[in-house]
Amino acid sequence: MRTPENLVRHELIGLKAEVVESTNKKNIGLRGKVVDETRNMLVIEKKGNKEVRITKEYNVFVFYLGKEKVKIEGKILMARPEDRIKKKFRKW
């Protein structure tokens, strides 16, 4: 079960996400459903089935778990999804 405490160790595909901080001002406010994830990128599907590739490293994301919002820096997510499960994290 995904909770705010263990979200970084879970699959992000299928979650609603929003970019809240970014070095690229055009990315701020971008929201949609995460449809794919690689080591360095998240692919977010916006309305109208348009997919946008966003780098993890330079962005801060908010993921929606039901009614809860979880804010995560992209630097923390920098790993392949299957390797992130094994990775040890400090309290973020």
C-alpha positions as CSV (number, residue, x, y, z in Angstrom):
1,M,0.0,0.0,0.0
2,R,1.3,3.4,-0.9
3,T,1.6,5.9,1.9
4,P,3.3,9.3,2.0
5,E,6.1,7.8,4.1
6,N,7.0,5.0,1.6
7,L,6.0,6.6,-1.8
8,V,9.6,6.9,-3.0
9,R,10.0,3.2,-2.8
10,H,6.8,2.4,-4.8
11,E,5.8,2.5,-8.4
12,L,4.9,6.0,-9.6
13,I,3.1,5.0,-12.8
14,G,-0.6,5.6,-12.5
15,L,-0.4,8.4,-10.0
16,K,-1.5,11.9,-10.7
17,A,1.4,14.3,-10.5
18,E,2.1,18.0,-10.7
19,V,5.3,20.0,-11.2
20,V,5.4,22.7,-8.5
21,E,9.0,23.9,-8.8
22,S,11.3,23.8,-11.8
23,T,14.4,25.4,-13.3
24,N,12.3,25.6,-16.5
25,K,9.4,28.0,-15.8
26,K,7.3,26.4,-18.6
27,N,7.1,23.2,-16.6
28,I,5.6,24.7,-13.4
29,G,1.9,23.8,-13.1
30,L,2.2,20.9,-15.5
31,R,-0.1,18.1,-14.3
32,G,-1.4,14.8,-15.4
33,K,-1.0,11.1,-14.9
34,V,2.4,9.4,-14.8
35,V,2.4,6.9,-17.7
36,D,6.1,5.9,-17.8
37,E,9.3,6.3,-15.7
38,T,13.0,5.9,-16.6
39,R,16.1,6.6,-14.5
40,N,16.1,10.3,-15.4
41,M,12.6,11.1,-16.7
42,L,8.9,11.0,-15.9
43,V,6.5,10.8,-18.8
44,I,3.3,12.6,-17.8
45,E,0.1,12.4,-19.9
46,K,-1.8,15.7,-20.0
47,K,-5.4,16.1,-21.0
48,G,-5.9,15.3,-24.6
49,N,-3.6,12.3,-24.4
50,K,-0.5,14.5,-25.0
51,E,2.6,13.0,-23.3
52,V,5.3,15.3,-21.9
53,R,8.8,14.1,-20.8
54,I,10.0,15.8,-17.6
55,T,13.5,15.4,-16.1
56,K,13.4,14.4,-12.5
57,E,16.6,16.1,-11.4
58,Y,15.6,19.8,-11.8
59,N,12.0,19.6,-10.7
60,V,9.9,19.2,-7.6
61,F,6.8,17.1,-7.9
62,V,3.5,16.7,-5.9
63,F,2.0,13.3,-6.2
64,Y,-1.6,12.7,-5.2
65,L,-2.5,9.7,-3.1
66,G,-6.3,10.0,-3.0
67,K,-6.8,13.2,-1.1
68,E,-3.3,13.4,0.3
69,K,-0.5,15.4,-1.5
70,V,3.1,14.3,-1.2
71,K,5.8,16.7,-2.3
72,I,9.1,15.1,-3.5
73,E,12.2,16.6,-4.9
74,G,13.1,14.9,-8.2
75,K,16.7,14.4,-7.1
76,I,15.4,11.8,-4.6
77,L,13.7,9.9,-7.4
78,M,16.9,9.8,-9.5
79,A,17.2,6.0,-10.0
80,R,15.6,3.3,-12.1
81,P,12.3,2.3,-10.5
82,E,13.4,-1.2,-9.8
83,D,16.6,0.0,-8.1
84,R,14.8,2.7,-6.1
85,I,13.1,0.0,-4.1
86,K,16.4,-1.2,-2.7
87,K,17.9,2.2,-2.1
88,K,18.2,3.6,1.4
89,F,16.8,7.0,2.0
90,R,17.3,9.5,4.7
91,K,14.2,11.0,6.0
92,W,12.9,13.3,3.2
